Amino acid sequence: MNKYLFFESINKRIMVTPLFIIHYSLFTSVAQNSLFVAQTSDSIIYRDLTDYGITFTTGNSVELLMSGQEKFDHLFADIRHARRTVNLEYFNFRNDSIASLLFDILREKRREGVIVRALFDGFGNDSNNQPLLKHHVKSLREDSIDIYEFDPIRFPWVNHIWPRDHRKIVVIDDSIAYTGGMNVADYYIKGTEQVGSWRDMHCRLTGPVVGQLQEIFAHIWKKATDEILSLPPAAHKAHQPHSAHQPHTSLVGIVNREPGTVYTHPLQGEGDSRLLGKNNAMRYFYVHAIDAAQDTLRIINPYFTLTPSIHKALKRAIKRGVTVDIMLSAKSDIPLTPDCCFYNAHKLMKRGARVWLYQPGFHHSKIMMVDGRFCTVGSANLDSRSMRFDYEENAVILDTAVTRQLNDMFCRDTLESVRLTPQTWDEFRTPWQKFRGWFAHLLRPFL
């Protein structure tokens, strides 16, 4: 008998890698002809999230919407068919043509007797260059649309910095839900003069996950309005008590382990020390998902400032031989933060990551694909705000078909990207910009 026992992989090939080696002396009681089957990355993250307190349900479907046009076409069509309720939770509604069309549709649904509730974040609205003004909100309320601002920015201002509601959730008739990275703005279709086209990702969901997203909405709605919404039976059935250490972050887990079978559950809780880094559920997922990677890891995220734990996890993945692909936009919508993103990406490139700079416009998508087995789509940036403080929501999708769609998109986008190399780094960043990146990375806990 060899000194080491090797796991047998799912495809029945023996995987000779340190990840799958168990010292023989640890298993002296095991029969010498025993084999230990390797766990794939999707099985590992399934186990880790279950250990974290997630209960999974079955019978969901996921449709990826890879452009603003797709998202708003589907969303508006579903709202037009609403019969009972439309609940919307967004970081902001930009006061433009798309929001105007949305509100016109919502007014029409109110005349038909559909209950409409809408929530937007105070900081998200005020930081928007075309915000909803008080008379806009008043007009919507006069048309019987229940619209509220979450945590309005008021003097002395500083007490409203954290946490913000950064989620994007729509629930229609307790049967259809939308979630992802897009707010309500026409630049998702038209782009902007500053960055060109605006790329982003959204999901259309059906099944028990809808009731769970409704539960998430009801939770924040109560915080903003003091109104307790009655949840449909499916949401109560799917709900399980959450651990106390999972404050105000939601993970919706969707697992397709067998054809036609999808499991799902959101992860959400509320903590008292929200400014002390207690918002750890999203960080827990990202660190464990990266650590579970055995073959490939692909990330697109607009604000790649990284917390120390995620940065270390990426370095571990590169060190153990995982192919790590990172896509950032060459252009961005805000100052300083991109400098930190490029600095981090360059450091990881020198360790062996492949870094791609997307050229046509701003890639605002927040997605990650692991081993072609599972992926995540949602609202969370890879920055301290999303990982520590803000209310976020990501769909964690353990399904090879959905993951393949995102991988195919990633490969297409590399054709319109420049790969970062030592030569292209010097061409892309001036000495002053490199210094600015170094300085920005010192501020990453605040970016």
C-alpha positions as CSV (number, residue, x, y, z in Angstrom):
1,M,0.0,0.0,0.0
2,N,1.4,3.4,-1.0
3,K,2.0,6.1,1.7
4,Y,-0.8,8.2,0.3
5,L,-4.3,7.4,-0.7
6,F,-5.7,9.4,-3.6
7,F,-9.3,10.4,-4.1
8,E,-11.1,9.2,-7.2
9,S,-12.6,12.0,-9.3
10,I,-16.2,12.1,-10.5
11,N,-15.1,11.1,-14.0
12,K,-13.4,8.0,-12.5
13,R,-9.9,9.4,-13.2
14,I,-7.4,9.4,-10.3
15,M,-6.5,13.1,-9.4
16,V,-2.9,13.2,-8.4
17,T,-2.7,16.6,-6.7
18,P,-2.1,17.8,-3.2
19,L,-5.8,18.8,-2.8
20,F,-6.7,15.1,-3.0
21,I,-3.9,13.5,-0.9
22,I,-4.7,12.0,2.5
23,H,-1.9,10.8,4.7
24,Y,-2.2,7.1,5.2
25,S,-1.4,7.2,9.0
26,L,-4.6,9.2,9.5
27,F,-6.7,6.3,8.3
28,T,-5.2,3.2,9.9
29,S,-8.6,1.9,10.7
30,V,-9.7,2.1,7.1
31,A,-9.5,-1.1,5.0
32,Q,-6.4,-0.9,2.7
33,N,-8.4,-1.3,-0.4
34,S,-10.7,1.7,0.4
35,L,-10.9,4.7,-2.0
36,F,-12.1,8.1,-1.1
37,V,-14.1,9.9,-3.7
38,A,-13.0,13.5,-4.4
39,Q,-15.4,16.3,-3.7
40,T,-16.0,18.6,-6.6
41,S,-16.1,22.3,-6.0
42,D,-19.9,22.5,-6.2
43,S,-20.2,19.8,-3.6
44,I,-17.8,21.6,-1.4
45,I,-19.6,25.0,-1.5
46,Y,-22.9,23.2,-1.1
47,R,-21.6,21.6,2.1
48,D,-20.0,24.8,3.3
49,L,-23.1,26.9,2.8
50,T,-25.2,24.2,4.5
51,D,-22.8,24.3,7.4
52,Y,-23.3,28.0,7.6
53,G,-27.0,27.6,8.1
54,I,-28.6,27.3,4.7
55,T,-31.6,25.0,4.0
56,F,-32.2,24.2,0.3
57,T,-35.5,23.8,-1.5
58,T,-36.3,22.5,-4.9
59,G,-38.1,23.5,-8.1
60,N,-36.6,26.7,-9.3
61,S,-35.5,28.0,-12.8
62,V,-33.0,30.7,-13.8
63,E,-33.0,32.8,-16.9
64,L,-29.9,34.9,-17.5
65,L,-30.5,38.4,-18.9
66,M,-27.2,39.6,-20.3
67,S,-28.1,43.2,-21.3
68,G,-30.2,46.1,-20.1
69,Q,-32.5,45.7,-23.1
70,E,-33.2,42.1,-22.2
71,K,-33.8,42.9,-18.5
72,F,-36.2,45.8,-19.1
73,D,-38.1,44.0,-21.9
74,H,-38.7,41.0,-19.7
75,L,-39.4,43.0,-16.5
76,F,-41.9,45.4,-18.1
77,A,-43.7,42.5,-19.8
78,D,-44.0,40.6,-16.5
79,I,-45.2,43.7,-14.6
80,R,-47.8,44.4,-17.3
81,H,-49.2,40.9,-16.6
82,A,-49.2,41.4,-12.8
83,R,-52.6,40.6,-11.1
84,R,-51.9,41.1,-7.4
85,T,-48.6,42.7,-6.3
86,V,-45.4,44.3,-7.6
87,N,-42.6,44.9,-5.1
88,L,-39.5,46.7,-6.2
89,E,-36.3,47.3,-4.2
90,Y,-33.5,49.2,-5.9
91,F,-30.4,51.2,-5.0
92,N,-31.8,54.0,-7.2
93,F,-34.3,54.9,-9.8
94,R,-32.6,57.3,-12.2
95,N,-35.0,60.0,-13.2
96,D,-34.9,59.3,-17.0
97,S,-36.8,57.6,-19.8
98,I,-36.7,54.1,-18.5
99,A,-37.8,55.0,-15.0
100,S,-40.5,57.2,-16.5
101,L,-41.8,54.2,-18.6
102,L,-41.6,51.9,-15.5
103,F,-43.7,54.4,-13.4
104,D,-46.2,54.8,-16.2
105,I,-46.7,51.0,-16.2
106,L,-47.0,50.9,-12.4
107,R,-49.6,53.7,-12.5
108,E,-51.6,51.6,-15.0
109,K,-51.4,48.5,-12.7
110,R,-52.6,50.6,-9.8
111,R,-55.7,51.6,-11.8
112,E,-56.3,47.8,-12.3
113,G,-56.1,47.3,-8.5
114,V,-52.6,45.8,-8.3
115,I,-50.7,46.7,-5.1
116,V,-47.4,48.5,-5.9
117,R,-44.6,49.0,-3.4
118,A,-41.2,50.6,-4.3
119,L,-38.2,51.2,-2.2
120,F,-35.0,53.1,-3.1
121,D,-31.9,53.9,-1.1
122,G,-31.3,57.5,0.2
123,F,-27.6,57.6,-0.7
124,G,-28.2,55.8,-3.9
125,N,-30.7,58.4,-5.0
126,D,-28.6,61.4,-3.8
127,S,-25.5,60.2,-5.5
128,N,-27.4,59.7,-8.8
129,N,-26.8,62.5,-11.3
130,Q,-30.6,62.4,-12.1
131,P,-32.2,61.7,-8.8
132,L,-35.9,61.4,-7.9
133,L,-36.9,64.6,-6.3
134,K,-39.5,65.2,-3.6
135,H,-42.2,66.2,-6.1
136,H,-41.6,63.0,-8.1
137,V,-42.1,60.9,-5.0
138,K,-45.2,62.9,-4.0
139,S,-46.7,62.5,-7.5
140,L,-46.2,58.7,-7.4
141,R,-47.8,58.5,-3.9
142,E,-50.8,60.6,-5.2
143,D,-51.2,57.9,-7.8
144,S,-51.4,55.3,-5.0
145,I,-47.9,53.9,-5.5
146,D,-46.3,53.2,-2.1
147,I,-42.8,54.5,-2.6
148,Y,-40.3,55.1,0.2
149,E,-36.7,56.1,0.6
150,F,-34.6,53.8,2.7
151,D,-32.5,55.8,5.3
152,P,-32.8,59.3,3.8
153,I,-29.6,61.4,4.1
154,R,-30.1,64.0,6.8
155,F,-27.9,66.2,9.0
156,P,-25.3,65.4,10.3
157,W,-24.9,63.2,7.3
158,V,-22.0,61.1,8.6
159,N,-24.4,58.8,10.5
160,H,-26.0,57.8,7.2
161,I,-22.8,56.5,5.5
162,W,-23.4,52.9,6.4
163,P,-25.2,50.6,5.8
164,R,-26.9,51.3,2.4
165,D,-29.5,49.2,0.6
166,H,-27.6,48.2,-2.5
167,R,-29.9,45.3,-3.6
168,K,-31.9,45.1,-6.8
169,I,-35.0,42.9,-6.3
170,V,-38.4,42.8,-7.9
171,V,-41.1,40.3,-6.9
172,I,-44.3,40.0,-9.0
173,D,-47.4,38.2,-7.8
174,D,-45.2,36.0,-5.5
175,S,-44.4,33.9,-8.6
176,I,-41.7,35.8,-10.6
177,A,-38.6,37.5,-9.3
178,Y,-35.7,39.5,-10.7
179,T,-32.3,40.1,-9.1
180,G,-28.8,41.1,-10.3
181,G,-26.6,44.1,-10.8
182,M,-28.9,46.6,-12.7
183,N,-30.7,49.6,-11.2
184,V,-33.4,51.4,-13.2
185,A,-31.6,53.7,-15.7
186,D,-31.5,54.2,-19.4
187,Y,-27.7,54.0,-19.6
188,Y,-28.0,50.2,-19.3
189,I,-29.4,50.4,-22.8
190,K,-27.9,53.6,-24.2
191,G,-24.6,53.8,-22.4
192,T,-23.0,57.1,-21.4
193,E,-20.7,59.6,-23.0
194,Q,-18.1,59.0,-20.2
195,V,-17.7,55.2,-20.5
196,G,-19.6,54.2,-23.6
197,S,-21.7,51.0,-23.4
198,W,-22.8,49.9,-20.0
199,R,-22.7,46.1,-19.5
200,D,-24.4,44.3,-16.7
201,M,-26.2,41.1,-15.7
202,H,-29.6,40.2,-14.2
203,C,-31.6,37.0,-13.5
204,R,-35.3,36.2,-13.9
205,L,-36.3,33.5,-11.4
206,T,-39.3,31.4,-10.7
207,G,-40.0,28.7,-8.1
208,P,-39.7,28.7,-4.3
209,V,-36.8,31.2,-4.5
210,V,-39.4,33.9,-5.3
211,G,-41.0,33.5,-1.9
212,Q,-37.6,33.8,-0.3
213,L,-36.8,37.0,-2.2
214,Q,-40.2,38.2,-1.1
215,E,-39.1,37.5,2.5
216,I,-35.9,39.6,2.0
217,F,-38.0,42.5,0.5
218,A,-40.5,42.3,3.4
219,H,-37.6,42.5,5.9
220,I,-36.2,45.7,4.5
221,W,-39.7,47.1,3.8
222,K,-40.5,46.8,7.5
223,K,-37.3,48.7,8.4
224,A,-38.2,51.5,6.0
225,T,-41.9,51.8,6.7
226,D,-42.8,49.8,9.9
227,E,-45.3,47.9,7.8
228,I,-45.3,44.1,8.3
229,L,-46.1,42.3,5.0
230,S,-48.0,39.0,5.1
231,L,-45.8,36.5,3.3
232,P,-47.2,33.7,1.0
233,P,-47.2,30.2,2.5
234,A,-44.3,29.2,0.2
235,A,-42.0,31.8,1.8
236,H,-42.9,30.7,5.3
237,K,-42.4,27.0,4.3
238,A,-39.0,27.8,2.8
239,H,-37.8,29.9,5.7
240,Q,-35.5,28.6,8.3
241,P,-34.0,30.4,11.3
242,H,-30.8,32.1,10.4
243,S,-27.6,32.3,12.4
244,A,-27.1,35.4,14.5
245,H,-23.7,36.1,12.8
246,Q,-25.3,36.7,9.3
247,P,-26.3,40.4,9.3
248,H,-28.2,42.1,6.5
249,T,-26.7,40.2,3.6
250,S,-28.6,37.7,1.5
251,L,-27.4,34.7,-0.5
252,V,-29.9,32.9,-2.6
253,G,-28.5,29.5,-3.3
254,I,-29.7,27.6,-6.4
255,V,-28.4,24.1,-7.0
256,N,-29.2,21.8,-9.9
257,R,-27.8,18.5,-8.8
258,E,-30.1,16.4,-11.0
259,P,-31.8,17.4,-14.3
260,G,-34.9,19.4,-13.5
261,T,-34.2,19.7,-9.8
262,V,-33.1,23.0,-8.4
263,Y,-32.5,23.8,-4.7
264,T,-32.6,27.2,-3.3
265,H,-32.5,29.2,-0.1
266,P,-31.6,32.8,0.9
267,L,-29.1,33.6,3.7
268,Q,-30.1,36.6,5.8
269,G,-29.8,37.9,9.3
270,E,-29.5,41.1,11.3
271,G,-26.7,42.2,13.5
272,D,-26.3,45.0,16.1
273,S,-22.7,46.0,15.3
274,R,-23.1,46.8,11.6
275,L,-20.1,49.1,11.5
276,L,-17.7,46.7,13.0
277,G,-17.2,44.3,10.0
278,K,-20.0,41.9,11.1
279,N,-21.5,41.6,7.6
280,N,-19.6,38.4,6.9
281,A,-22.0,36.2,5.0
282,M,-21.0,37.4,1.6
283,R,-17.3,37.3,2.5
284,Y,-17.8,33.8,3.8
285,F,-19.3,32.7,0.5
286,Y,-16.6,34.3,-1.7
287,V,-13.7,33.0,0.4
288,H,-15.1,29.5,0.5
289,A,-16.0,29.5,-3.2
290,I,-12.5,30.6,-4.2
291,D,-11.0,28.0,-1.9
292,A,-13.2,25.3,-3.4
293,A,-11.9,26.0,-6.9
294,Q,-9.9,23.2,-8.4
295,D,-9.5,24.0,-12.0
296,T,-10.7,27.5,-13.2
297,L,-11.9,30.7,-11.6
298,R,-13.3,33.6,-13.6
299,I,-14.4,36.9,-12.1
300,I,-15.9,40.0,-13.5
301,N,-16.5,42.8,-11.0
302,P,-16.4,46.6,-11.5
303,Y,-14.9,47.5,-8.1
304,F,-12.1,45.0,-7.5
305,T,-10.7,46.7,-4.3
306,L,-10.9,43.4,-2.3
307,T,-10.9,42.7,1.4
308,P,-7.8,41.0,2.8
309,S,-9.5,37.6,3.2
310,I,-10.7,37.5,-0.4
311,H,-7.3,38.8,-1.7
312,K,-5.6,36.0,0.3
313,A,-8.0,33.4,-1.1
314,L,-7.2,34.4,-4.7
315,K,-3.5,34.1,-4.0
316,R,-4.0,30.7,-2.5
317,A,-6.0,29.6,-5.7
318,I,-3.2,30.8,-7.9
319,K,-0.5,29.1,-5.8
320,R,-2.3,25.7,-6.0
321,G,-2.5,25.9,-9.8
322,V,-6.0,27.1,-10.4
323,T,-6.4,29.1,-13.7
324,V,-7.6,32.5,-12.4
325,D,-9.1,34.9,-15.0
326,I,-10.1,38.4,-13.9
327,M,-11.9,40.9,-16.1
328,L,-11.9,44.6,-15.3
329,S,-13.1,47.6,-17.3
330,A,-10.5,49.9,-18.8
331,K,-13.0,52.6,-18.2
332,S,-15.0,53.4,-15.0
333,D,-17.7,55.7,-13.7
334,I,-16.0,56.9,-10.6
335,P,-12.5,58.2,-9.6
336,L,-9.8,56.6,-7.4
337,T,-11.5,53.2,-6.9
338,P,-10.4,52.0,-10.4
339,D,-6.8,52.8,-9.5
340,C,-7.0,50.5,-6.5
341,C,-8.6,47.8,-8.8
342,F,-5.8,48.0,-11.3
343,Y,-3.2,47.9,-8.6
344,N,-4.7,44.7,-7.1
345,A,-5.1,43.1,-10.5
346,H,-1.5,43.8,-11.4
347,K,-0.3,42.3,-8.2
348,L,-2.3,39.1,-8.9
349,M,-1.1,39.1,-12.5
350,K,2.5,39.0,-11.3
351,R,1.6,35.9,-9.3
352,G,0.1,34.1,-12.3
353,A,-3.5,35.4,-12.8
354,R,-4.7,36.3,-16.3
355,V,-6.1,39.8,-16.2
356,W,-8.3,41.2,-19.0
357,L,-9.1,44.9,-19.5
358,Y,-12.5,45.2,-21.2
359,Q,-12.4,48.0,-23.8
360,P,-15.8,48.8,-25.4
361,G,-17.4,50.2,-22.3
362,F,-18.0,49.7,-18.6
363,H,-18.5,46.1,-17.4
364,H,-20.6,46.6,-14.3
365,S,-21.5,42.9,-13.9
366,K,-20.8,41.2,-10.6
367,I,-20.3,37.5,-11.5
368,M,-18.0,34.6,-10.7
369,M,-17.7,31.2,-12.3
370,V,-15.9,28.3,-10.6
371,D,-14.7,25.1,-12.4
372,G,-17.6,25.4,-14.8
373,R,-19.8,24.0,-12.0
374,F,-21.3,26.9,-10.2
375,C,-21.5,30.7,-10.5
376,T,-22.9,33.8,-8.7
377,V,-24.8,36.8,-10.1
378,G,-25.9,39.6,-7.9
379,S,-25.4,43.1,-6.5
380,A,-22.3,42.6,-4.4
381,N,-19.1,44.4,-5.4
382,L,-15.7,43.0,-4.3
383,D,-15.2,46.0,-2.1
384,S,-15.4,46.7,1.6
385,R,-18.8,48.4,1.3
386,S,-20.4,45.3,-0.1
387,M,-18.4,42.8,1.9
388,R,-18.8,44.5,5.3
389,F,-21.6,47.0,5.5
390,D,-24.2,47.2,2.8
391,Y,-27.4,45.2,2.3
392,E,-26.6,43.0,-0.7
393,E,-28.1,40.0,-2.4
394,N,-26.4,37.4,-4.7
395,A,-27.8,34.3,-6.4
396,V,-25.4,31.4,-6.0
397,I,-26.2,29.0,-8.8
398,L,-24.8,25.5,-8.7
399,D,-25.7,24.5,-12.3
400,T,-23.3,23.7,-15.1
401,A,-25.7,24.9,-17.9
402,V,-26.1,28.4,-16.4
403,T,-22.4,28.6,-15.5
404,R,-21.5,27.6,-19.1
405,Q,-23.6,30.5,-20.4
406,L,-21.5,32.9,-18.3
407,N,-18.3,31.3,-19.3
408,D,-19.2,31.6,-22.9
409,M,-20.0,35.3,-22.3
410,F,-16.6,35.7,-20.6
411,C,-14.8,34.1,-23.6
412,R,-16.6,36.4,-26.0
413,D,-15.7,39.4,-23.9
414,T,-12.0,38.6,-24.0
415,L,-12.1,39.1,-27.7
416,E,-12.9,42.8,-27.0
417,S,-10.4,43.0,-24.1
418,V,-6.6,43.6,-23.8
419,R,-4.7,41.1,-21.7
420,L,-2.6,42.7,-19.0
421,T,1.1,41.8,-19.3
422,P,4.2,43.6,-18.0
423,Q,4.4,45.4,-21.4
424,T,0.7,46.4,-21.6
425,W,0.8,47.4,-17.9
426,D,3.5,50.0,-18.7
427,E,1.5,51.2,-21.7
428,F,-1.8,51.3,-19.8
429,R,-0.6,53.1,-16.6
430,T,1.7,56.1,-16.4
431,P,4.1,56.4,-13.4
432,W,1.6,58.9,-11.8
433,Q,-1.3,56.5,-12.3
434,K,0.7,53.7,-10.7
435,F,1.5,55.8,-7.7
436,R,-2.2,56.7,-7.5
437,G,-3.0,53.0,-7.5
438,W,-0.6,52.3,-4.7
439,F,-2.1,55.2,-2.7
440,A,-5.7,54.1,-3.4
441,H,-5.0,50.6,-2.2
442,L,-4.1,52.0,1.2
443,L,-7.7,53.4,1.3
444,R,-9.4,50.1,0.3
445,P,-11.3,49.7,3.6
446,F,-13.2,52.8,2.6
447,L,-13.6,52.3,-1.1
